[in-house]
Amino acid sequence: MKDIKEYKTHTQQGILLNANEMSDNLSSSILKEIQEKIVNLDFNRYPDNDCIRLREAYSALLNVQIENVLAGNGSDQILGLLIGYFLKKGKTLLTLDPDFSMYDYYCGTYDANLLKYPTRDDGSFDVENFIRYAIDNKVDMILFSNPNNPTGFLLTNEEIKVLLKQLNTIPVVIDEAYAEFAKESATELIDQFDNLYITRTLSKAYALAGARVGFLVSNEKNIKQIHKANVPYVLNCVSQMIAMITLKHVEEFRNRIESIKKKRDELIHSNYKSIHIYDSQANFVKVKCKDLKKMYAYFDKNNVIVRKYEGKDYFRLTIGNDQEYKLIKNIFDQYEKEV
Ligand SMILES: Cc1ncc(COP(=O)(O)O)c(C=O)c1O
């Protein structure tokens, strides 16, 4: 039997600033629309296998064609699909260190090798060196999150173009789970580079982590190929309906996204002497401080859950709603005073 490392899911009790979800649920008007629609669903019928209306709505939002978009059960499922499609035993995936832990998990399930290219403390890295490393190690696929989880670092489209051009025989998957919080996205490059695959999700900026809706964005030929390898009826009728209703209200989410970015930037620019908050283009920040134990004790006392990393001297903190943000500021102020 294969020895697969179990994926540890997140704690779900307390003030949850550990999984980069949206802190507030869908608005009551969206919930009401969902409630009204749900009674008219044909539960006895299989859902639309091609997710046509959902892909129409999402492609319009991204300003791409419907043929450029594939829907899946969260971006996790699409990442697994891509790893399974491009890799098998003996093949190698190149990612960054640190990056999203799910890549390790999927590589394990397909018996593929995983190489991690170390990044600097702030998540940045030298693209030319990265390219050389990929070529020297004859990797079969590249996958990294951009903005990076957990640093929040964003590789620019100019740098991504260099990477795509020089590694044009290798599929490059960019995981844009947090793109809505960033200055730019690589989706505008899909028709220029055949080796570009982008995953997106409604779990973060659109408050739908529970509905499990994700997308693959690429050129039409790639989407056609990957679609053939996808599980039939991958997205159930309830999730398709919820996602379509949510996407009718993007304006509401634009305001939420702007509010999160404002709080994030304010936190990054706060002048703590004993807490280092890294620059970020996502809805979370990487934080380092002198006395992690003391900081964690404050979090425990206030029932705040953050993402900790075994053996590392930093944690990752989701930018939550206004109330949660105030609480974090109070904790940081108190820590600063006492350390
Ligand atoms: C970088 C990154 N990619 C993908 C995901 C998974 O998102 P989804 O809910 O769409 O599966 C996450 C979730 O935390 C993430 O951090």
The ligand as an SDF file (V2000), in Angstrom:
LIG
                    3D

 16 16  0  0  0  0  0  0  0  0999 V2000
   -2.0780   29.2140   -2.4460 C   0  0  0  0  0  0  0  0  0  0  0  0
   -3.3740   28.4910   -2.3280 C   0  0  0  0  0  0  0  0  0  0  0  0
   -3.8410   27.8240   -3.3810 N   0  0  0  0  0  0  0  0  0  0  0  0
   -5.0010   27.1530   -3.3340 C   0  0  0  0  0  0  0  0  0  0  0  0
   -5.7480   27.1200   -2.1770 C   0  0  0  0  0  0  0  0  0  0  0  0
   -6.9840   26.2800   -2.1600 C   0  0  0  0  0  0  0  0  0  0  0  0
   -8.1020   26.9920   -2.4440 O   0  0  0  0  0  0  0  0  0  0  0  0
   -9.4930   26.2910   -2.7600 P   0  0  0  0  0  0  0  0  0  0  0  0
  -10.3770   26.5760   -1.6260 O   0  0  0  0  0  0  0  0  0  0  0  0
   -9.9410   26.9230   -4.0430 O   0  0  0  0  0  0  0  0  0  0  0  0
   -9.2720   24.8280   -2.9480 O   0  0  0  0  0  0  0  0  0  0  0  0
   -5.3030   27.7930   -1.0480 C   0  0  0  0  0  0  0  0  0  0  0  0
   -6.0830   27.7340    0.1960 C   0  0  0  0  0  0  0  0  0  0  0  0
   -5.6660   28.0650    1.2520 O   0  0  0  0  0  0  0  0  0  0  0  0
   -4.0810   28.4940   -1.1210 C   0  0  0  0  0  0  0  0  0  0  0  0
   -3.5830   29.1380   -0.0670 O   0  0  0  0  0  0  0  0  0  0  0  0
  1  2  1  0
  2  3  1  0
  2 15  2  0
  3  4  2  0
  4  5  1  0
  5  6  1  0
  5 12  2  0
  6  7  1  0
  7  8  1  0
  8  9  2  0
  8 10  1  0
  8 11  1  0
 12 13  1  0
 12 15  1  0
 13 14  2  0
 15 16  1  0
M  END
$$$$
